[in-house]
């Protein structure tokens, strides 16, 4: 049952996003800090330059296939809520809720917290006083493996989340301006790394080491007992497992669908923004990895300090200023990503609340025509995820709880993507006469390609990374009793309202 008792004169969404703005959201939310880091771990897993590029190409095929399929759903249902709406309509309200539950508790808010901390970490390169080990409140242990703390890096991350939550609460125009400025800046920074890596940084030693024997795999991280990337089976598993890094770096391309109700001419602009934005970023990511390989021999790339590959490239080009330049570039990139995630995510909470499946206050639009309460709730939960720390008694090192949670839900998020694209096929059968301003290019092969590829990766992760995949499905399953409790409460309120009306 949907809740539709909003007054007619209440504030409404404003369609203030054109095609350019929509593309900026897609690009801005995809390019964060991942592309500057994850290739180091991927190179250790895969063990060869050629197969590393193939792994990124696979990410590109899946991402663009997904964008092509999502375009049909976005044009068909240009409402606030994105995947929540699609899963609700294609399957059931339960599936929509489970996605919204996972999005709010971990996926969106955990990513906001993670990217905000990444901003703070790279700020620390320029301002050493900003550090996760420079405590204002030293870790307070709540168990042998978990603690709470407040470091200068955490304070800065919280400030970024608060600032961008406030900016987006002031109206779509403010969030759009921030997004456009920072997306243009971060794209320029990534292009600079690519150009410098392919020209000034390119050297014969790296090119010879990486491309002379591009398909020869070197010893890499063992995927399982007796399985390594030096065998055909091991290489297949390594490429699948490496997708957790590359897919996460290219993730959130669908966030533009959350704000579909604010896009002008959504039937045209949403599919175009998805395809243009996703394709552009994938091209940049492939070129960035070519630039890395032109500058750094694979062994050097595998052992870069803190996995900061792009920083190592700029150090080759500018030994004195490279680290600082890269830190500034990543600060720009992550700031823009937090803004895009903040802008988009609250619209899913709004859509759930409008169906009576989330806090009722979240379905209110403020005087600026944006879901201010949903933004506030999202921001507060993101801040809370910044504070808990994990602790390893063996090493005495602290980590971040949200990092573990994000590791857990990567597979769950992949499952929701598969279901959503399967929804394109299902809706073609259950609603054959529905208006479809855009139909998926290459249907049914493109959706089938995504479903097959993503399902294969998901199965490999379940088999070879069980400790970080099965817990994610546990988080999803926890949403089932919550859904029925929420529905029970909603129905009771509705019945009580009817009873009062009869009196």
PEGI-V916579 format. One record per residue. N is the residue number from 0. SS is DSSP state (H for helix, E for strand, C for the rest). PHI is phi in whole degrees, -180 to 180 (999 if undefined). Layout:
N SS PHI
N SS PHI
This chain:
0 C 999
1 C -99
2 C -102
3 C -137
4 C -118
5 C -73
6 C -63
7 C -65
8 C -93
9 C -70
10 C -57
11 C -125
12 C -63
13 C -109
14 C -79
15 C -108
16 E -105
17 C -88
18 H -62
19 H -61
20 H -61
21 H -66
22 H -63
23 H -62
24 H -68
25 H -61
26 H -65
27 H -65
28 H -80
29 H -79
30 C -83
31 C -121
32 C -106
33 H -59
34 H -62
35 H -86
36 C -131
37 C -67
38 H -63
39 H -65
40 H -66
41 H -61
42 H -67
43 H -71
44 H -72
45 H -90
46 C 82
47 C -154
48 H -68
49 H -62
50 H -72
51 H -62
52 H -65
53 H -63
54 H -61
55 H -69
56 H -65
57 H -62
58 H -57
59 H -64
60 H -61
61 H -64
62 H -64
63 H -70
64 H -62
65 H -63
66 H -63
67 H -62
68 H -74
69 H -63
70 H -57
71 H -64
72 H -67
73 H -65
74 H -71
75 H -75
76 C -133
77 C -79
78 C -115
79 E -65
80 C 129
81 C 54
82 H -59
83 H -58
84 H -65
85 H -63
86 H -68
87 H -62
88 H -78
89 H -79
90 C -121
91 C -167
92 H -59
93 H -60
94 H -66
95 H -62
96 H -64
97 H -61
98 H -68
99 H -60
100 H -61
101 H -67
102 H -61
103 H -72
104 H -76
105 H -134
106 H -59
107 H -74
108 H -70
109 H -65
110 H -70
111 H -58
112 H -62
113 H -64
114 H -72
115 H -65
116 H -66
117 H -61
118 H -57
119 H -66
120 H -61
121 H -77
122 H -62
123 H -64
124 H -67
125 H -89
126 C -125
127 C -57
128 C -70
129 C -88
130 C -153
131 C -75
132 C -107
133 C -98
134 E -92
135 E -91
136 E -128
137 E -62
138 E -53
139 E -107
140 E -77
141 C -106
142 C -163
143 C -71
144 C -121
145 E -136
146 E -152
147 E -118
148 E -153
149 E -142
150 E -102
151 H -64
152 H -67
153 H -65
154 H -61
155 H -66
156 H -61
157 H -63
158 H -63
159 H -63
160 H -61
161 H -65
162 H -62
163 H -76
164 H -64
165 H -64
166 H -60
167 H -74
168 H -74
169 C -80
170 C 133
171 H -60
172 H -60
173 H -68
174 H -61
175 H -67
176 H -62
177 H -58
178 H -64
179 H -62
180 H -62
181 H -75
182 H -69
183 H -61
184 H -66
185 H -71
186 H -65
187 H -63
188 H -65
189 H -66
190 H -61
191 H -63
192 H -61
193 H -62
194 H -64
195 H -65
196 H -66
197 H -85
198 C -117
199 C -64
200 C -82
201 C -61
202 C -144
203 H -64
204 H -63
205 H -68
206 H -63
207 H -65
208 H -64
209 H -91
210 H -111
211 C -68
212 C -130
213 C -63
214 C -105
215 C -88
216 C -84
217 C -94
218 C -54
219 C -135
220 C -62
221 C -68
222 C -78
223 E -168
224 C -58
225 C 75
226 E -128
227 C -141
228 C -70
229 C -78
230 C -107
231 H -61
232 H -65
233 H -64
234 H -64
235 H -60
236 H -64
237 H -61
238 H -64
239 H -64
240 H -67
241 H -63
242 H -66
243 H -61
244 H -79
245 H -72
246 H -66
247 H -66
248 H -67
249 C -103
250 C -78
251 C 72
252 H -59
253 H -84
254 H -60
255 H -60
256 H -70
257 H -64
258 E -104
259 H -58
260 H -69
261 H -114
262 E -100
263 C -71
264 C 45
265 H -62
266 H -60
267 H -98
268 H -74
269 H -65
270 H -60
271 H -64
272 H -63
273 H -61
274 H -73
275 H -63
276 H -64
277 H -65
278 H -65
279 H -63
280 H -67
281 H -61
282 H -60
283 H -63
284 H -65
285 H -64
286 H -65
287 H -62
288 H -70
289 H -63
290 H -63
291 H -59
292 H -72
293 H -76
294 H -104
295 C -120
296 C -61
297 H -55
298 H -58
299 H -67
300 H -65
301 H -70
302 C -118
303 C -64
304 H -59
305 H 57
306 H 63
307 C -85
308 H -64
309 H -62
310 H -63
311 H -63
312 H -63
313 H -69
314 H -69
315 H -67
316 H -75
317 C -129
318 C -55
319 C -85
320 C -111
321 H -57
322 H -63
323 H -67
324 H -63
325 H -69
326 H -61
327 H -63
328 H -63
329 H -72
330 H -61
331 H -62
332 H -63
333 H -70
334 H -61
335 H -66
336 H -67
337 H -60
338 H -63
339 H -64
340 H -63
341 H -66
342 H -58
343 H -80
344 H -61
345 H -65
346 H -67
347 H -68
348 H -62
349 H -59
350 H -64
351 H -64
352 H -64
353 H -68
354 C -97
355 C 76
356 C -110
357 C -150
358 C -52
359 H -57
360 H -63
361 H -72
362 H -90
363 C -87
364 C -93
365 C -80
366 C -64
367 C -87
368 C 79
369 C -129
370 C -76
371 H -60
372 H -67
373 H -63
374 H -63
375 H -65
376 H -63
377 H -60
378 H -64
379 H -65
380 H -68
381 H -62
382 H -62
383 H -62
384 H -72
385 H -72
386 H -80
387 E -69
388 E -123
389 E -96
390 E -138
391 E -105
392 C -60
393 C -69
394 C -106
395 C 74
396 E -98
397 E -104
398 E -123
399 E -122
400 H -60
401 H -63
402 H -63
403 H -63
404 H -62
405 H -66
406 H -59
407 H -68
408 H -95
409 H -58
410 H -68
411 H -64
412 H -63
413 H -62
414 H -62
415 H -67
416 H -63
417 H -61
418 H -62
419 H -64
420 H -71
421 H -63
422 H -63
423 H -61
424 H -68
425 H -63
426 H -68
427 H -61
428 H -90
429 H -83
430 C -133
431 C -65
432 C -96
433 C -64
434 C -69
435 C -128
436 C -60
437 C -132
438 C -113
439 C -52
440 C -64
441 C 78
442 C -64
443 C -93
444 H -70
445 H -65
446 H -60
447 H -65
448 H -61
449 H -64
450 H -60
451 H -65
452 H -65
453 H -67
454 H -66
455 H -62
456 H -62
457 H -63
458 H -63
459 H -62
460 H -64
461 H -64
462 H -79
463 H -109
464 C -133
465 H -63
466 H -69
467 H -110
468 H -111
469 H -60
470 H -59
471 H -63
472 H -69
473 H -63
474 H -62
475 H -64
476 H -63
477 H -59
478 H -73
479 H -64
480 H -63
481 H -61
482 H -59
483 H -69
484 H -66
485 H -65
486 H -63
487 H -62
488 H -63
489 H -63
490 H -68
491 H -63
492 H -64
493 H -64
494 H -67
495 H -65
496 H -65
497 H -67
498 H -64
499 H -65
500 H -68
501 H -83
502 C -75
